[in-house]
């Protein structure tokens, strides 16, 4: 049988009648007066061609999506700041640098260490912020004056002691910075508590304040 569905002119003429032809030719039936058998066969051929093209298109789209998703997952896993796609319920305790074992410590762990009384807490904020309110027993070692104060701190502090630094606010990096500087100064057991003072106060843990002399 002549493959008339390849004829563009015939296909154009049939396009406007395709829905009617498909209705009458479905399941092998045809309209005896207006739809010849030849036209019914043409309709079925066009339907098969469209079905094949759609299946091929969907397959290609599926392959492209799989490749794109795979590349995105690999890229995300290689980025240090990649998104956490699965919530494991485990607090984030990643090191500041890959070769620098300084960790953000969860609040519950910091509380345990505080209660044991074997960990030194360091407030990395300014002196003014420190005296306005700080973790009870914490020392003040401001990030902005670290170089001026570190020699005196080293002379009075054993480098084997465990240290937790903190500041205040989710975006505050002072505790992070001082933890890193202390590690570089020889303290190997250093942690930092993100948004430390706020978390401490919200947990009703001991906080003290001092008055400025002369005020």
N, CA, C and O of each residue as an XYZ file, in Angstrom:
860
protein
N       0.857     -1.196      0.000
C       0.000      0.000      0.000
C       0.891      1.243      0.000
O       1.900      1.311      0.702
N       0.493      2.203     -0.794
C       1.263      3.447     -0.898
C       1.281      4.161      0.436
O       0.249      4.297      1.094
N       2.488      4.628      0.842
C       2.638      5.293      2.139
C       2.249      6.765      2.002
O       3.102      7.651      1.950
N       0.956      6.993      1.946
C       0.464      8.334      1.643
C       0.655      9.303      2.790
O       0.587     10.515      2.587
N       0.898      8.789      4.019
C       1.025      9.728      5.117
C       2.304     10.541      5.036
O       2.465     11.509      5.778
N       3.225     10.161      4.141
C       4.425     10.963      3.929
C       4.165     12.132      2.993
O       4.993     13.035      2.872
N       3.016     12.113      2.334
C       2.694     13.186      1.395
C       2.212     14.396      2.175
O       1.175     14.347      2.837
N       2.970     15.482      2.093
C       2.658     16.667      2.899
C       1.312     17.262      2.540
O       0.570     17.670      3.434
N       0.976     17.324      1.282
C      -0.301     17.918      0.871
C      -1.481     17.113      1.420
O      -2.458     17.672      1.917
N      -1.365     15.790      1.319
C      -2.445     14.967      1.824
C      -2.561     15.124      3.329
O      -3.663     15.205      3.872
N      -1.413     15.167      4.001
C      -1.430     15.320      5.469
C      -2.097     16.635      5.869
O      -2.832     16.684      6.855
N      -1.840     17.708      5.102
C      -2.440     19.008      5.405
C      -3.948     18.949      5.251
O      -4.681     19.476      6.088
N      -4.422     18.304      4.175
C      -5.860     18.208      3.962
C      -6.515     17.362      5.046
O      -7.641     17.623      5.468
N      -5.793     16.357      5.481
C      -6.383     15.476      6.483
C      -6.356     16.082      7.878
O      -7.121     15.666      8.748
N      -5.499     17.041      8.097
C      -5.310     17.559      9.450
C      -6.606     18.092     10.049
O      -6.905     17.843     11.217
N      -7.386     18.838      9.233
C      -8.621     19.430      9.741
C      -9.682     18.368      9.999
O     -10.603     18.589     10.785
N      -9.559     17.216      9.342
C     -10.556     16.165      9.498
C     -10.057     15.038     10.394
O     -10.731     14.025     10.584
N      -8.873     15.235     10.934
C      -8.244     14.123     11.662
C      -9.093     13.653     12.847
O      -9.224     12.453     13.087
N      -9.671     14.616     13.590
C     -10.448     14.235     14.768
C     -11.674     13.414     14.372
O     -12.018     12.431     15.027
N     -12.335     13.845     13.271
C     -13.521     13.114     12.801
C     -13.119     11.733     12.317
O     -13.790     10.744     12.610
N     -12.006     11.667     11.564
C     -11.540     10.377     11.055
C     -11.194      9.444     12.201
O     -11.533      8.261     12.177
N     -10.521      9.980     13.199
C     -10.114      9.148     14.333
C     -11.338      8.598     15.054
O     -11.338      7.457     15.517
N     -12.389      9.426     15.145
C     -13.603      8.987     15.819
C     -14.256      7.829     15.068
O     -14.648      6.830     15.672
N     -14.370      7.971     13.736
C     -15.049      6.949     12.953
C     -14.190      5.713     12.704
O     -14.715      4.622     12.482
N     -12.868      5.886     12.741
C     -11.994      4.766     12.426
C     -11.490      4.037     13.661
O     -10.756      3.056     13.540
N     -11.871      4.497     14.845
C     -11.382      3.859     16.061
C     -11.890      2.434     16.153
O     -13.028      2.147     15.781
N     -11.053      1.549     16.647
C     -11.373      0.131     16.810
C     -11.786     -0.510     15.496
O     -12.620     -1.414     15.474
N     -11.195     -0.036     14.390
C     -11.437     -0.684     13.106
C     -12.726     -0.288     12.439
O     -13.031     -0.792     11.357
N     -13.510      0.613     13.053
C     -14.770      1.023     12.437
C     -14.538      2.233     11.548
O     -13.569      2.970     11.732
N     -15.409      2.433     10.602
C     -15.319      3.594      9.737
C     -16.710      4.004      9.300
O     -17.639      3.196      9.302
N     -16.844      5.264      8.927
C     -18.116      5.766      8.424
C     -18.236      5.315      6.974
O     -17.427      5.699      6.130
N     -19.241      4.505      6.690
C     -19.310      3.855      5.387
C     -19.457      4.824      4.229
O     -18.968      4.543      3.135
N     -20.119      5.964      4.435
C     -20.377      6.866      3.317
C     -19.271      7.891      3.116
O     -18.861      8.142      1.983
N     -18.775      8.498      4.221
C     -17.869      9.636      4.062
C     -16.401      9.312      4.291
O     -15.546     10.085      3.858
N     -16.066      8.202      4.953
C     -14.683      7.908      5.280
C     -14.274      6.606      4.612
O     -14.654      5.533      5.080
N     -13.513      6.674      3.535
C     -13.066      5.451      2.867
C     -12.113      4.669      3.752
O     -11.508      5.219      4.672
N     -11.984      3.383      3.466
C     -11.075      2.525      4.218
C      -9.650      3.039      4.121
O      -8.896      2.979      5.092
N      -9.282      3.542      2.955
C      -7.913      4.036      2.760
C      -7.598      5.163      3.725
O      -6.506      5.230      4.288
N      -8.582      6.059      3.913
C      -8.379      7.173      4.839
C      -8.258      6.687      6.284
O      -7.487      7.237      7.070
N      -9.019      5.660      6.619
C      -8.928      5.102      7.965
C      -7.533      4.568      8.227
O      -6.976      4.758      9.308
N      -6.977      3.901      7.235
C      -5.623      3.394      7.391
C      -4.623      4.532      7.556
O      -3.665      4.427      8.323
N      -4.858      5.624      6.825
C      -3.978      6.782      6.948
C      -4.044      7.367      8.364
O      -3.023      7.755      8.932
N      -5.245      7.424      8.920
C      -5.415      7.938     10.278
C      -4.639      7.084     11.271
O      -3.940      7.616     12.134
N      -4.756      5.753     11.154
C      -4.046      4.864     12.056
C      -2.539      5.025     11.912
O      -1.806      4.964     12.899
N      -2.086      5.226     10.702
C      -0.650      5.411     10.473
C      -0.156      6.693     11.150
O       0.910      6.721     11.765
N      -0.959      7.749     11.019
C      -0.582      9.018     11.655
C      -0.584      8.878     13.172
O       0.307      9.390     13.850
N      -1.602      8.170     13.709
C      -1.655      7.955     15.151
C      -0.424      7.201     15.643
O       0.154      7.542     16.675
N      -0.037      6.193     14.908
C       1.142      5.419     15.293
C       2.403      6.271     15.234
O       3.271      6.171     16.101
N       2.498      7.107     14.208
C       3.669      7.973     14.064
C       3.754      8.956     15.229
O       4.826      9.156     15.801
N       2.622      9.568     15.579
C       2.603     10.511     16.698
C       2.968      9.806     17.996
O       3.720     10.343     18.810
N       2.430      8.595     18.190
C       2.726      7.841     19.405
C       4.210      7.521     19.510
O       4.803      7.624     20.583
N       4.806      7.131     18.380
C       6.232      6.818     18.381
C       7.069      8.055     18.684
O       8.038      7.995     19.440
N       6.677      9.185     18.077
C       7.420     10.431     18.307
C       7.311     10.868     19.765
O       8.296     11.316     20.352
N       6.126     10.742     20.351
C       5.933     11.136     21.745
C       6.758     10.263     22.682
O       7.390     10.768     23.610
N       6.752      8.953     22.440
C       7.541      8.052     23.275
C       9.023      8.385     23.181
O       9.731      8.379     24.189
N       9.492      8.675     21.973
C      10.900      9.018     21.786
C      11.246     10.326     22.489
O      12.304     10.453     23.106
N      10.325     11.308     22.386
C      10.553     12.602     23.027
C      10.595     12.469     24.547
O      11.468     13.042     25.199
N       9.654     11.714     25.110
C       9.614     11.521     26.560
C      10.855     10.796     27.054
O      11.372     11.099     28.130
N      11.329      9.845     26.272
C      12.549      9.124     26.646
C      13.747     10.063     26.677
O      14.563     10.005     27.597
N      13.850     10.923     25.677
C      14.953     11.876     25.620
C      14.891     12.867     26.784
O      15.915     13.202     27.379
N      13.668     13.338     27.105
C      13.509     14.262     28.237
C      13.922     13.583     29.539
O      14.584     14.196     30.376
N      13.535     12.318     29.713
C      13.893     11.578     30.915
C      15.392     11.430     31.073
O      15.924     11.576     32.174
N      16.081     11.139     29.967
C      17.542     10.991     30.007
C      18.204     12.313     30.368
O      19.131     12.350     31.177
N      17.723     13.409     29.760
C      18.294     14.726     30.042
C      18.104     15.089     31.514
O      19.030     15.589     32.154
N      16.904     14.841     32.056
C      16.634     15.145     33.469
C      17.536     14.343     34.392
O      18.036     14.878     35.382
N      17.752     13.066     34.085
C      18.613     12.226     34.908
C      20.043     12.751     34.916
O      20.696     12.775     35.959
N      20.526     13.170     33.752
C      21.894     13.699     33.657
C      22.021     14.995     34.447
O      22.987     15.181     35.187
N      21.040     15.898     34.289
C      21.085     17.189     34.982
C      21.032     16.996     36.492
O      21.804     17.620     37.219
N      20.128     16.137     36.976
C      20.000     15.891     38.419
C      21.273     15.271     38.971
O      21.729     15.646     40.051
N      21.853     14.317     38.233
C      23.087     13.679     38.689
C      24.217     14.692     38.818
O      24.951     14.690     39.806
N      24.354     15.561     37.812
C      25.394     16.585     37.860
C      25.170     17.550     39.011
O      26.123     17.968     39.668
N      23.904     17.908     39.261
C      23.593     18.828     40.359
C      23.937     18.211     41.709
O      24.484     18.891     42.577
N      23.624     16.933     41.894
C      23.923     16.253     43.154
C      25.420     16.146     43.389
O      25.897     16.350     44.505
N      26.160     15.824     42.330
C      27.615     15.716     42.462
C      28.219     17.074     42.804
O      29.071     17.176     43.687
N      27.772     18.122     42.096
C      28.285     19.473     42.363
C      27.975     19.913     43.785
O      28.825     20.493     44.460
N      26.745     19.637     44.245
C      26.349     20.029     45.599
C      27.187     19.308     46.656
O      27.566     19.901     47.666
N      27.474     18.014     46.416
C      28.245     17.245     47.402
C      29.693     17.697     47.476
O      30.336     17.544     48.514
N      30.221     18.258     46.375
C      31.608     18.697     46.359
C      31.800     20.089     46.920
O      32.916     20.466     47.278
N      30.720     20.862     47.002
C      30.830     22.225     47.534
C      30.854     22.195     49.048
O      30.021     21.521     49.654
N      31.800     22.920     49.695
C      31.836     22.973     51.164
C      30.550     23.521     51.759
O      30.148     23.134     52.856
N      29.905     24.431     51.025
C      28.670     25.043     51.508
C      27.432     24.441     50.846
O      26.389     25.087     50.745
N      27.568     23.195     50.397
C      26.439     22.552     49.734
C      25.244     22.374     50.650
O      25.377     22.339     51.874
N      24.071     22.262     50.037
C      22.839     22.117     50.807
C      22.755     20.732     51.429
O      23.199     19.745     50.843
N      22.169     20.675     52.646
C      21.906     19.389     53.278
C      20.587     18.850     52.724
O      19.515     19.342     53.079
N      20.664     17.850     51.864
C      19.475     17.334     51.202
C      18.709     16.365     52.085
O      17.519     16.136     51.869
N      19.377     15.794     53.077
C      18.726     14.857     53.991
C      18.941     15.338     55.406
O      20.078     15.549     55.830
N      17.854     15.515     56.143
C      17.951     15.934     57.536
C      18.104     14.696     58.410
O      17.145     13.951     58.610
N      19.298     14.478     58.924
C      19.575     13.303     59.742
C      19.243     13.526     61.204
O      19.243     12.585     61.998
N      18.954     14.796     61.568
C      18.689     15.091     62.971
C      19.947     15.287     63.780
O      19.875     15.571     64.975
N      21.120     15.140     63.142
C      22.394     15.315     63.833
C      22.841     16.754     63.667
O      22.879     17.241     62.537
N      23.183     17.459     64.739
C      23.609     18.849     64.633
C      24.819     18.990     63.729
O      25.652     18.089     63.632
N      24.900     20.130     63.073
C      26.030     20.410     62.202
C      27.263     20.667     63.060
O      27.264     21.575     63.892
N      28.313     19.872     62.863
C      29.558     20.066     63.599
C      30.729     19.927     62.631
O      31.648     19.143     62.870
N      30.694     20.676     61.554
C      31.731     20.587     60.561
C      32.895     21.501     60.912
O      32.690     22.568     61.490
N      34.125     21.092     60.567
C      35.286     21.921     60.864
C      35.284     23.189     60.046
O      34.696     23.239     58.966
N      35.944     24.224     60.562
C      36.063     25.489     59.848
C      36.795     25.278     58.534
O      36.419     25.854     57.513
N      37.846     24.451     58.554
C      38.571     24.107     57.347
C      38.746     22.595     57.331
O      38.672     21.935     58.367
N      38.979     22.062     56.143
C      39.099     20.613     56.032
C      40.256     20.080     56.873
O      40.159     18.986     57.428
N      41.370     20.851     56.977
C      42.542     20.407     57.720
C      42.635     21.085     59.083
O      43.703     21.097     59.696
N      41.554     21.636     59.551
C      41.553     22.391     60.803
C      40.431     21.858     61.685
O      39.273     22.230     61.498
N      40.763     20.975     62.662
C      39.720     20.296     63.451
C      39.079     21.167     64.518
O      39.188     20.873     65.709
N      38.423     22.221     64.108
C      37.677     23.085     65.016
C      36.199     22.903     64.682
O      35.799     23.055     63.528
N      35.397     22.581     65.677
C      34.011     22.241     65.405
C      33.024     23.170     66.103
O      33.286     23.681     67.192
N      31.883     23.373     65.448
C      30.751     24.024     66.092
C      30.121     22.987     67.009
O      29.796     21.882     66.573
N      29.951     23.331     68.252
C      29.451     22.373     69.225
C      27.967     22.609     69.486
O      27.555     23.759     69.639
N      27.160     21.565     69.541
C      25.731     21.729     69.850
C      25.555     22.237     71.278
O      26.408     22.009     72.135
N      24.456     22.920     71.524
C      24.214     23.506     72.841
C      24.190     22.447     73.940
O      24.767     22.665     75.006
N      23.543     21.317     73.710
C      23.457     20.308     74.772
C      24.825     19.777     75.170
O      25.071     19.501     76.344
N      25.719     19.634     74.191
C      27.080     19.182     74.501
C      27.843     20.256     75.271
O      28.604     19.949     76.189
N      27.635     21.518     74.893
C      28.297     22.617     75.595
C      27.835     22.684     77.045
O      28.632     22.959     77.942
N      26.552     22.433     77.275
C      26.014     22.449     78.644
C      26.633     21.332     79.477
O      26.987     21.539     80.638
N      26.762     20.152     78.882
C      27.382     19.023     79.591
C      28.799     19.374     80.021
O      29.194     19.117     81.158
N      29.558     19.960     79.107
C      30.945     20.318     79.415
C      30.991     21.429     80.467
O      31.864     21.433     81.335
N      30.055     22.361     80.384
C      30.004     23.454     81.354
C      29.740     22.910     82.760
O      30.366     23.348     83.725
N      28.822     21.966     82.869
C      28.465     21.410     84.170
C      29.598     20.579     84.763
O      29.725     20.488     85.984
N      30.411     19.978     83.919
C      31.555     19.213     84.438
C      32.652     20.135     84.963
O      33.498     19.718     85.753
N      32.631     21.394     84.516
C      33.571     22.380     85.026
C      35.007     22.220     84.563
O      35.924     22.754     85.186
N      35.211     21.484     83.464
C      36.568     21.251     82.969
C      36.859     21.997     81.674
O      37.936     21.852     81.096
N      35.906     22.788     81.223
C      36.035     23.500     79.947
C      36.030     25.002     80.191
O      35.224     25.520     80.963
N      36.946     25.688     79.518
C      37.027     27.147     79.631
C      36.147     27.783     78.566
O      36.312     27.510     77.377
N      35.204     28.636     78.989
C      34.358     29.370     78.050
C      34.976     30.749     77.817
O      35.383     31.433     78.756
N      35.035     31.137     76.550
C      35.633     32.423     76.179
C      34.628     33.236     75.383
O      34.101     32.782     74.368
N      34.375     34.438     75.861
C      33.493     35.392     75.169
C      34.356     36.188     74.196
O      35.282     36.889     74.606
N      34.045     36.075     72.893
C      34.873     36.700     71.861
C      34.409     38.107     71.495
O      34.944     38.711     70.565
N      33.427     38.631     72.209
C      32.900     39.961     71.881
C      33.733     41.053     72.556
O      34.703     40.767     73.258
N      33.346     42.279     72.335
C      34.055     43.412     72.937
C      33.892     43.400     74.454
O      33.006     42.733     74.988
N      34.756     44.145     75.136
C      34.679     44.221     76.595
C      33.335     44.802     77.037
O      32.752     44.342     78.019
N      32.848     45.803     76.318
C      31.568     46.433     76.655
C      30.420     45.425     76.579
O      29.554     45.393     77.453
N      30.420     44.614     75.538
C      29.381     43.587     75.414
C      29.543     42.512     76.484
O      28.562     41.987     77.010
N      30.785     42.200     76.793
C      31.063     41.160     77.793
C      30.516     41.541     79.163
O      29.855     40.733     79.815
N      30.786     42.761     79.601
C      30.346     43.155     80.945
C      28.828     43.388     80.996
O      28.224     43.359     82.069
N      28.221     43.620     79.824
C      26.769     43.800     79.792
C      26.041     42.483     80.054
O      24.884     42.481     80.475
N      26.719     41.368     79.805
C      26.128     40.058     80.046
C      26.943     38.972     79.384
O      27.191     39.029     78.179
N      27.372     37.959     80.168
C      28.157     36.861     79.605
C      27.901     35.576     80.379
O      27.348     35.589     81.478
N      28.314     34.479     79.783
C      28.189     33.179     80.444
C      28.973     33.232     81.749
O      30.122     33.673     81.774
N      28.355     32.787     82.821
C      29.007     32.829     84.129
C      30.306     32.022     84.096
O      30.319     30.852     83.714
N      31.399     32.675     84.506
C      32.701     32.021     84.530
C      33.499     32.185     83.250
O      34.663     31.787     83.203
N      32.911     32.757     82.215
C      33.622     32.917     80.942
C      34.645     34.039     81.017
O      34.444     35.033     81.716
N      35.753     33.869     80.282
C      36.765     34.910     80.154
C      36.481     35.734     78.910
O      35.819     35.272     77.980
N      36.982     36.944     78.907
C      36.801     37.817     77.748
C      38.099     37.878     76.939
O      39.145     38.281     77.447
N      38.009     37.468     75.672
C      39.148     37.545     74.754
C      38.619     38.068     73.426
O      38.335     37.288     72.517
N      38.486     39.397     73.310
C      37.861     39.978     72.119
C      38.638     39.668     70.843
O      39.866     39.751     70.813
N      37.923     39.320     69.818
C      38.548     39.017     68.533
C      39.361     40.205     68.015
O      40.456     40.027     67.483
N      38.822     41.416     68.174
C      39.488     42.602     67.619
C      40.763     42.985     68.376
O      41.561     43.778     67.876
N      40.962     42.430     69.573
C      42.173     42.712     70.348
C      42.947     41.438     70.642
O      43.740     41.392     71.583
N      42.723     40.415     69.849
C      43.333     39.111     70.100
C      44.859     39.194     70.123
O      45.496     38.669     71.037
N      45.446     39.853     69.122
C      46.905     39.920     69.029
C      47.523     40.630     70.229
O      48.642     40.313     70.633
N      46.801     41.583     70.793
C      47.311     42.328     71.946
C      47.246     41.498     73.225
O      48.058     41.693     74.129
N      46.296     40.583     73.309
C      46.027     39.873     74.559
C      46.517     38.434     74.588
O      46.565     37.827     75.657
N      46.882     37.877     73.443
C      47.179     36.455     73.389
C      48.401     36.072     74.202
O      48.409     34.996     74.801
N      49.430     36.898     74.251
C      50.631     36.540     75.012
C      50.314     36.394     76.493
O      50.758     35.440     77.132
N      49.552     37.330     77.040
C      49.170     37.247     78.439
C      48.273     36.024     78.673
O      48.410     35.337     79.686
N      47.362     35.757     77.742
C      46.476     34.603     77.860
C      47.278     33.300     77.867
O      46.988     32.396     78.650
N      48.284     33.204     76.995
C      49.116     32.001     76.917
C      49.924     31.795     78.194
O      50.149     30.662     78.620
N      50.349     32.875     78.788
C      51.152     32.762     80.010
C      50.333     32.248     81.192
O      50.897     31.741     82.162
N      49.020     32.373     81.118
C      48.159     31.983     82.239
C      47.284     30.767     81.940
O      46.527     30.324     82.805
N      47.378     30.222     80.721
C      46.455     29.159     80.324
C      47.207     27.971     79.738
O      48.048     28.136     78.854
N      46.909     26.795     80.224
C      47.505     25.560     79.715
C      46.916     25.242     78.346
O      45.697     25.266     78.179
N      47.756     24.949     77.375
C      47.267     24.679     76.017
C      46.526     23.349     75.918
O      45.907     23.066     74.892
N      46.580     22.526     76.970
C      45.851     21.250     76.952
C      44.386     21.416     77.360
O      43.598     20.479     77.236
N      44.022     22.593     77.841
C      42.662     22.796     78.316
C      41.675     22.814     77.148
O      42.007     23.222     76.035
N      40.463     22.363     77.433
C      39.399     22.394     76.420
C      38.719     23.761     76.462
O      38.431     24.289     77.535
N      38.466     24.327     75.274
C      37.923     25.693     75.182
C      36.679     25.709     74.307
O      36.624     25.049     73.269
N      35.676     26.474     74.743
C      34.502     26.767     73.911
C      34.380     28.280     73.800
O      34.232     28.972     74.807
N      34.442     28.786     72.585
C      34.277     30.221     72.352
C      32.845     30.500     71.913
O      32.155     29.608     71.420
N      32.409     31.722     72.091
C      31.054     32.092     71.667
C      30.971     33.595     71.449
O      31.823     34.355     71.909
N      29.942     34.001     70.748
C      29.577     35.419     70.659
C      28.055     35.480     70.725
O      27.450     34.729     71.490
N      27.429     36.340     69.956
C      25.968     36.427     70.033
C      25.404     36.760     68.660
O      25.905     37.653     67.976
N      24.368     36.046     68.260
C      23.753     36.274     66.951
C      24.136     35.181     65.966
O      25.279     34.725     65.943
N      23.168     34.763     65.150
C      23.393     33.710     64.162
C      24.477     34.076     63.153
O      25.184     33.201     62.653
N      24.607     35.363     62.856
C      25.582     35.811     61.854
C      26.891     36.279     62.470
O      27.775     36.746     61.752
N      27.032     36.165     63.777
C      28.258     36.617     64.445
C      29.383     35.614     64.202
O      29.214     34.423     64.464
N      30.510     36.073     63.711
C      31.649     35.197     63.409
C      32.792     35.352     64.403
O      33.851     34.753     64.214
N      32.601     36.148     65.468
C      33.686     36.404     66.420
C      34.131     35.129     67.134
O      35.328     34.877     67.278
N      33.168     34.331     67.577
C      33.509     33.080     68.241
C      34.269     32.142     67.315
O      35.246     31.512     67.722
N      33.827     32.054     66.100
C      34.501     31.263     65.060
C      35.937     31.753     64.881
O      36.866     30.946     64.858
N      36.123     33.052     64.755
C      37.452     33.621     64.506
C      38.411     33.357     65.661
O      39.554     32.954     65.446
N      37.942     33.584     66.883
C      38.807     33.382     68.051
C      39.151     31.897     68.213
O      40.273     31.559     68.588
N      38.194     31.016     67.933
C      38.473     29.577     68.002
C      39.597     29.201     67.041
O      40.498     28.440     67.394
N      39.540     29.726     65.857
C      40.566     29.432     64.856
C      41.924     29.989     65.280
O      42.946     29.321     65.123
N      41.937     31.195     65.811
C      43.193     31.813     66.250
C      43.794     31.070     67.439
O      45.014     30.926     67.528
N      42.952     30.599     68.349
C      43.444     29.828     69.489
C      44.060     28.510     69.036
O      45.084     28.078     69.567
N      43.437     27.883     68.067
C      43.986     26.640     67.527
C      45.357     26.895     66.914
O      46.293     26.121     67.117
N      45.463     27.970     66.173
C      46.747     28.327     65.565
C      47.793     28.707     66.614
O      48.993     28.680     66.341
N      47.325     29.063     67.826
C      48.238     29.440     68.910
C      48.656     28.241     69.757
O      49.427     28.389     70.705
N      48.152     27.059     69.420
C      48.585     25.857     70.114
C      47.517     25.123     70.902
O      47.799     24.067     71.468
N      46.296     25.647     70.956
C      45.196     24.977     71.666
C      44.513     24.015     70.691
O      43.946     24.433     69.681
N      44.579     22.739     71.008
C      44.092     21.730     70.065
C      42.655     21.285     70.317
O      42.030     20.683     69.444
N      42.131     21.574     71.493
C      40.743     21.164     71.799
C      39.876     22.422     71.910
O      39.576     22.909     73.000
N      39.492     22.920     70.744
C      38.744     24.179     70.678
C      37.433     23.956     69.931
O      37.413     23.333     68.870
N      36.340     24.468     70.493
C      35.022     24.437     69.871
C      34.452     25.854     69.857
O      34.931     26.730     70.577
N      33.433     26.070     69.037
C      32.729     27.357     69.090
C      31.223     27.106     69.103
O      30.718     26.210     68.427
N      30.528     27.913     69.881
C      29.077     27.791     70.043
C      28.396     28.914     69.274
O      28.505     30.085     69.638
N      27.696     28.547     68.211
C      27.030     29.536     67.356
C      25.884     30.200     68.110
O      25.074     29.524     68.744
N      25.821     31.542     68.037
C      24.769     32.301     68.723
C      24.733     31.939     70.204
O      23.668     31.773     70.799
N      25.925     31.821     70.779
C      26.077     31.253     72.108
C      25.318     31.942     73.222
O      24.600     31.285     73.976
N      25.460     33.257     73.344
C      24.840     33.929     74.484
C      23.316     33.847     74.435
O      22.676     33.588     75.454
N      22.737     34.063     73.265
C      21.273     33.982     73.132
C      20.770     32.593     73.484
O      19.796     32.454     74.224
N      21.425     31.564     72.960
C      21.019     30.189     73.269
C      21.152     29.916     74.769
O      20.306     29.243     75.357
N      22.209     30.438     75.381
C      22.451     30.241     76.801
C      21.317     30.867     77.624
O      20.793     30.254     78.553
N      20.955     32.097     77.260
C      19.889     32.798     77.982
C      18.531     32.134     77.769
O      17.743     32.015     78.707
N      18.260     31.707     76.546
C      16.989     31.052     76.253
C      16.828     29.736     77.022
O      15.709     29.291     77.277
N      17.949     29.125     77.385
C      17.920     27.872     78.138
C      17.970     28.117     79.639
O      18.111     27.177     80.421
N      17.855     29.390     80.046
C      17.860     29.764     81.472
C      19.122     29.303     82.182
O      19.080     28.890     83.341
N      20.248     29.378     81.475
C      21.537     29.012     82.048
C      22.190     30.257     82.659
O      21.841     31.377     82.286
N      23.119     30.079     83.576
C      23.674     31.226     84.319
C      24.401     32.245     83.441
O      25.335     31.919     82.708
N      23.938     33.480     83.545
C      24.539     34.624     82.848
C      24.744     35.730     83.886
O      23.874     35.989     84.717
N      25.890     36.365     83.821
C      26.174     37.456     84.765
C      26.517     38.723     84.007
O      26.930     38.672     82.849
N      26.345     39.858     84.663
C      26.713     41.155     84.086
C      27.481     41.946     85.141
O      27.365     41.696     86.341
N      28.263     42.901     84.662
C      29.057     43.726     85.566
C      28.799     45.188     85.252
O      28.415     45.538     84.136
N      29.010     46.023     86.229
C      28.869     47.453     86.024
C      30.218     48.047     85.650
O      31.254     47.642     86.178
N      30.198     49.017     84.729
C      31.423     49.685     84.343
C      31.805     50.650     85.464
O      30.965     51.405     85.953
N      33.075     50.621     85.869
C      33.538     51.508     86.937
C      33.375     52.970     86.531
O      33.751     53.376     85.431
N      32.807     53.744     87.443
C      32.639     55.162     87.172
C      31.327     55.495     86.539
O      31.027     56.673     86.342
N      30.497     54.470     86.199
C      29.196     54.748     85.588
C      28.127     54.804     86.626
O      26.962     55.028     86.300
